[in-house]
C-alpha cells in the first residue's frame, strides 16, 4: 500500500482514471489533501474522500460546479477552491459547521447561498477576484469572522450590516468600485488592517479617524486630495499607503504617527514635505517619488531607521548634507531629478546596496571630480569592498569606492 505522500503525488500528477483501486481505497484514510492542476470536471463525485478529511484544496481543476456531496465532509476545517470556474456553490456548504477557513478565489463566483450564515466557526473568508456585485447578506451573520477578503470584485456599496462583524480585524475591499464607507465601520473596534486601494473614493472616509486600533491603511489608487488634522488620531498606524491619489499637501500632523514604519505618498501632486515627517523615528520605507517636490527636509537624517528611500521623478536639485546620517539606508533612488552633485556626506552611507541615479548626472559628477587624477591608481583590499561596482563611459571607468570613499559597499548601480 502506498503511503500518503506517494498517493498525494499520484493525485497531483495523474488523472483520476489512472489511479489504482488501491489508491482510491487509500483516499478514505487521508485527513489532508491538495488536488492541484488535475482536471476533475465530472470526476469529483467519484473520489471517496475520508469522513475525517479536514483540509481540502481544489486548485485549477476546471470545475464548473461543486457537488452537493461537499456537505458530507462535516469535519472539514479548511476548504480552498481556487482558479476554477464556479459561479455558485451549493447550499449544502452550510453543513460544514467546523469550517474555520473558506477561500473561493479567482473562480467567477457571483454570490454565496444564504446557508453560509450557519458557518459560525468561520474565522477567515476570502472571495478574491470573482464577479461579486454586492456583499452576500449571509456574510454579516458570521459573528466570529476575523478576516474578510473581497478584493478585485465589482462591489460598489458596503451595507450598514458591516457593523455586525465586530470581531473582524482584517478587511480587504481593494480593487472594487466603492465610493464611500458607511459610518457603521467606526463601530469595528477590533479592526487593525483596512485595504481600500483602487476604488473610487474622492474624499478621505471620515469614519476611518475613529478606528484607533488600525495599524495598516491602504488608500492607494483613489482620487483623494485632502487629509484632515484628525489623522493624528491613528496613533497605532504602522503602514500607510496614499500613493496614486491627488494630494497636493500632506498635513504636518502625520509627524505624530510615531509607530509608522512604511509610508507611501508617491504619484501625487505634492510640492513640499513637512518638516514634522522627520520625527517618524521608526520609519523604514519611504516612497515619495513622482510628485512635484523641490527639496527634502534638512533634518532628514533624523530618520535613523530608514532602510529604503525613493525620491525619483521630482524637481529636487540637491540633497541635504544630513542624508549622510541615514546609516541604515540600503536602497536609494534619486533618478528623474535635477541633481548634479552629491554631498560629501554621501560617503557615510556605508550600508547602501542599491543606488539608482541619472546617467548624465553621474557622468557630470565623474568628469568634474576626476579629470585631473589617475582614476586607475588606487588599489583596495577585496575584504574591504563587498562588491566592486564600476561605471564605464567609453574608455574611462570609475569604481564607486573611489568616488565615495573606500569603505563604500554598493552592490547594485542602476543608471537611467
C-alpha positions in Angstrom: 0.0 0.0 0.0 1.2 3.5 -0.8 2.0 6.0 1.9 0.1 9.3 2.0 2.8 11.3 0.3 3.0 8.9 -2.6 -0.7 9.0 -3.1 -0.8 12.7 -2.9 1.9 12.7 -5.7 -0.3 10.5 -7.8 -3.3 12.8 -7.3 -1.2 15.7 -8.3 0.4 14.1 -11.4 -2.4 11.8 -12.7 -5.9 11.9 -13.9 -8.4 10.1 -11.6 -8.9 7.3 -14.2 -5.2 6.4 -13.8 -5.3 5.7 -10.1 -5.4 2.1 -9.0 -8.2 0.7 -6.8 -5.6 0.6 -4.0 -5.0 4.4 -4.4 -8.7 5.1 -4.4 -9.3 3.0 -1.3 -6.5 4.8 0.5 -8.2 8.1 -0.2 -10.6 7.2 2.6 -7.8 7.5 5.2 -6.4 10.9 4.3 -7.2 13.9 6.5 -5.5 16.4 4.3 -5.5 16.6 0.5 -4.2 19.1 -2.1 -5.6 18.5 -5.6 -3.9 21.0 -7.8 -3.9 21.1 -11.6 -6.0 18.0 -12.1 -8.9 18.0 -14.4 -11.7 16.9 -12.0 -14.6 18.1 -14.1 -17.3 15.3 -13.7 -15.0 13.2 -11.5 -15.1 14.8 -8.1 -18.2 12.9 -7.1 -16.4 9.6 -7.6 -13.5 10.2 -5.2 -14.2 8.6 -1.8 -13.0 11.3 0.5 -12.3 10.3 4.0 -15.0 11.3 6.5 -12.1 12.6 8.6 -10.9 15.0 5.9 -10.1 18.3 7.5 -8.0 20.1 4.8 -9.1 20.2 1.1 -7.6 22.3 -1.7 -9.1 22.2 -5.2 -7.0 24.4 -7.4 -7.1 24.7 -11.2 -9.3 21.7 -11.7 -11.6 23.0 -14.4 -14.6 22.8 -12.0 -17.7 24.5 -13.2 -19.8 23.3 -10.3 -19.3 21.9 -6.8 -21.1 18.7 -5.9 -23.8 18.8 -3.2 -21.8 16.0 -1.6 -19.3 18.6 -0.3 -21.8 18.9 2.5 -20.9 15.4 3.7 -17.4 16.4 4.6 -18.5 17.6 8.0 -15.0 17.5 9.6 -13.6 20.0 7.1 -11.9 22.9 8.8 -10.1 24.4 5.7 -11.6 24.5 2.2 -9.8 26.3 -0.6 -11.3 26.4 -4.1 -9.0 28.4 -6.4 -8.7 29.1 -10.1 -11.8 27.2 -11.1 -15.0 28.3 -13.0 -17.6 28.3 -10.2 -20.4 30.8 -10.4 -22.1 29.4 -7.3 -21.6 26.9 -4.5 -24.3 24.5 -3.3 -26.4 25.3 -0.2 -25.0 22.1 1.4 -21.9 24.0 2.2 -23.8 25.2 5.2 -23.3 21.7 6.7 -19.6 22.3 7.2 -20.1 23.6 10.8 -16.4 23.1 11.7 -15.1 25.2 8.9 -12.5 27.8 10.0 -11.2 28.9 6.7 -13.0 29.2 3.4 -11.3 30.5 0.2 -13.2 30.7 -3.1 -10.8 32.7 -5.3 -10.5 33.5 -9.0 -13.5 31.3 -9.8 -16.2 33.6 -11.3 -18.3 33.4 -8.2 -21.3 35.7 -8.2 -22.7 35.2 -4.7 -22.9 32.8 -1.7 -26.0 30.8 -0.6 -27.8 32.0 2.5 -26.8 28.8 4.3 -23.3 30.2 4.7 -24.7 32.0 7.8 -24.6 28.7 9.6 -20.7 28.6 9.5 -20.4 30.2 12.9 -16.8 28.8 13.4 -15.6 30.6 10.3 -12.7 32.9 11.0 -11.4 33.6 7.6 -13.3 34.2 4.3 -11.6 35.0 1.1 -13.6 35.7 -2.1 -10.8 37.5 -4.0 -11.0 38.0 -7.8 -14.6 37.0 -8.5 -17.7 38.6 -10.1 -19.4 39.7 -6.8 -21.5 42.9 -7.2 -22.8 43.1 -3.7 -21.6 41.5 -0.4 -23.7 38.4 0.2 -26.1 39.1 3.1 -25.1 35.8 4.8 -21.6 37.2 5.4 -22.9 39.6 8.1 -24.2 36.7 10.2 -20.6 35.3 10.6 -20.1 36.9 14.0 -16.7 35.1 14.6 -15.2 36.3 11.4 -11.7 37.7 11.8 -10.5 38.1 8.2 -12.6 39.1 5.2 -11.0 39.4 1.7 -13.2 40.7 -1.1 -10.6 42.3 -3.3 -11.0 42.5 -7.0 -14.7 42.2 -7.4 -17.4 44.6 -8.6 -18.7 45.9 -5.3 -19.9 49.5 -5.2 -21.6 49.6 -1.8 -20.8 48.4 1.7 -24.1 47.9 3.7 -24.7 49.1 7.2 -24.8 45.4 8.3 -21.0 45.6 8.3 -21.3 46.7 12.0 -22.2 43.1 12.9 -18.7 41.9 12.0 -17.4 43.3 15.3 -14.7 40.6 15.7 -13.2 41.4 12.3 -9.5 42.5 12.3 -8.8 42.5 8.6 -11.0 44.0 5.8 -9.7 43.9 2.2 -12.1 45.7 -0.2 -9.4 46.8 -2.6 -9.9 46.9 -6.4 -13.7 47.4 -6.3 -15.9 50.4 -7.2 -16.6 51.7 -3.7 -17.1 55.5 -3.3 -17.8 55.8 0.5 -17.7 53.9 3.8 -20.8 53.8 6.0 -20.4 55.4 9.4 -21.1 51.9 11.0 -17.5 51.0 10.1 -16.4 53.1 13.1 -18.0 50.5 15.4 -15.5 47.9 14.4 -13.2 48.5 17.3 -11.0 45.4 16.6 -10.1 46.4 13.1 -6.4 46.6 12.5 -6.0 46.2 8.7 -8.1 48.1 6.2 -7.4 47.9 2.5 -9.4 50.2 0.3 -6.9 50.8 -2.6 -8.0 51.1 -6.2 -11.6 52.1 -5.6 -13.5 55.4 -6.4 -13.0 57.4 -3.2 -12.8 61.2 -3.8 -12.8 62.1 -0.1 -10.9 60.6 2.8 -13.5 58.5 4.6 -14.2 60.4 7.9 -15.2 57.2 9.7 -11.6 55.9 9.5 -10.4 58.5 12.0 -12.4 56.6 14.7 -10.5 53.3 14.1 -7.9 53.9 16.6 -6.6 50.3 16.6 -5.8 50.5 12.9 -2.2 49.5 12.1 -2.5 49.2 8.3 -4.4 51.5 6.0 -4.3 51.3 2.2 -6.0 54.0 0.2 -3.8 54.0 -2.9 -5.2 54.4 -6.3 -8.2 56.6 -5.5 -8.9 60.3 -6.2 -8.5 61.7 -2.7 -7.0 65.2 -2.4 -7.2 66.0 1.3 -6.4 64.5 4.8 -7.6 66.4 7.9 -5.6 67.0 11.1 -7.6 64.1 12.6 -5.1 61.7 11.0 -3.2 62.2 14.3 -5.9 60.0 16.0 -4.5 56.9 14.3 -1.6 56.5 16.7 -1.2 52.8 16.1 -0.7 53.2 12.3 2.4 51.4 11.1 1.7 51.0 7.3 0.1 53.9 5.4 -0.4 53.8 1.6 -1.6 57.0 -0.1 0.1 56.6 -3.4 -1.6 57.4 -6.7 -4.1 60.0 -5.5 -4.5 63.8 -5.9 -2.8 65.1 -2.8 -1.1 68.5 -3.0 -0.4 68.8 0.7 0.5 66.3 3.5 -0.6 67.6 6.9 2.1 68.2 9.4 0.1 66.1 11.9 1.3 63.0 10.1 4.5 63.5 12.1 2.6 62.4 15.2 2.2 58.8 13.9 5.2 57.7 15.8 4.8 54.0 15.0 4.8 54.4 11.3 7.4 52.2 9.5 6.1 52.3 5.9 4.8 55.4 4.2 4.0 55.7 0.5 2.9 59.1 -0.8 4.2 58.6 -4.4 2.4 59.6 -7.6 0.6 62.6 -6.2 1.0 66.4 -6.7 2.9 67.2 -3.5 5.3 70.1 -3.7 6.6 70.1 -0.1 7.3 67.5 2.6 6.5 68.9 6.1 9.5 69.0 8.4 7.5 67.2 11.0 7.9 64.0 9.0 11.5 63.8 10.2 10.0 63.0 13.7 9.0 59.5 12.5 11.8 57.7 14.2 10.6 54.2 13.3 10.1 54.9 9.6 11.9 52.3 7.4 10.4 52.5 4.0 9.5 55.9 2.5 8.3 56.4 -1.1 7.7 60.0 -2.3 8.5 59.5 -6.0 6.6 61.1 -8.9 5.5 64.3 -7.2 6.5 68.0 -7.6 8.9 68.1 -4.6 11.7 70.7 -4.9 13.7 69.9 -1.8 14.0 67.4 1.1 13.7 68.4 4.8 17.1 69.5 6.0 16.7 67.2 9.1 16.0 64.1 7.1 19.0 62.5 8.9 16.7 62.0 11.9 15.1 59.1 10.2 17.7 56.8 11.7 15.9 53.6 10.9 15.3 54.4 7.2 16.1 51.3 5.0 14.7 52.4 1.6 14.1 55.9 0.2 12.6 56.7 -3.2 12.6 60.4 -4.3 12.7 59.8 -8.0 10.6 61.8 -10.5 10.6 65.1 -8.6 12.2 68.5 -9.1 15.0 68.2 -6.5 18.3 69.8 -7.4 20.4 68.9 -4.4 20.5 66.5 -1.4 20.8 67.9 2.1 24.1 67.0 3.8 22.1 65.4 6.6 21.4 62.5 4.2 24.8 61.0 5.3 23.3 60.3 8.7 21.0 57.6 7.3 23.3 54.9 8.4 20.8 52.0 7.8 19.9 53.1 4.3 20.2 50.1 1.9 18.2 51.4 -1.1 18.1 54.9 -2.6 16.5 56.1 -5.9 17.3 59.7 -6.8 16.7 59.4 -10.6 14.5 61.7 -12.5 15.5 64.8 -10.6 17.9 67.7 -11.4 20.7 66.5 -9.0 24.1 67.2 -10.5 26.2 66.8 -7.4 26.3 64.7 -4.3 27.2 66.0 -0.8 30.4 64.8 0.7 28.4 63.2 3.5 27.1 60.7 0.8 30.2 58.6 1.5 28.9 57.9 5.0 26.1 55.7 3.7 28.1 52.6 4.5 25.2 50.1 4.2 23.9 51.4 0.8 23.5 48.4 -1.5 21.3 49.8 -4.3 21.5 53.2 -5.9 19.6 54.5 -8.9 20.7 57.7 -10.5 20.5 59.5 -13.8 23.5 58.6 -16.0 24.0 62.2 -17.2 24.2 63.4 -13.6 26.8 60.8 -12.6 28.8 61.4 -15.7 29.0 65.1 -14.9 30.0 64.2 -11.4 32.8 62.0 -12.6 34.1 64.5 -15.1 34.1 67.3 -12.5 35.9 65.3 -9.8 38.3 63.0 -11.7 39.5 65.0 -14.7 43.0 65.7 -13.2 43.7 62.4 -11.5 44.6 58.8 -12.4 41.4 57.0 -11.7 43.0 53.6 -12.0 45.7 54.2 -9.4 44.1 53.2 -6.2 44.0 49.6 -5.1 41.8 48.2 -2.4 41.8 45.0 -0.3 39.0 42.9 -1.5 37.9 42.2 2.1 37.1 45.9 2.4 34.8 46.0 -0.5 31.9 43.5 -0.7 31.1 44.1 -4.3 33.2 46.3 -6.6 31.0 48.4 -8.9 32.5 50.0 -12.0 30.9 52.8 -14.0 32.3 52.9 -17.6 32.0 55.7 -20.1 33.8 54.9 -23.3 37.5 54.3 -22.3 37.0 55.8 -18.9 35.8 53.9 -15.8 35.4 54.7 -12.2 34.9 52.4 -9.2 32.3 53.7 -6.9 34.5 53.1 -3.8 37.0 55.5 -5.4 34.2 58.1 -5.9 32.6 57.9 -2.5 35.2 56.5 -0.2 37.0 53.2 0.0 34.5 51.7 2.5 31.6 52.3 0.3 30.0 48.8 -0.4 27.3 49.5 -3.0 26.2 46.2 -4.7 23.9 47.5 -7.4 24.0 50.7 -9.5 21.2 51.4 -12.0 21.7 54.2 -14.5 18.8 55.7 -16.2 
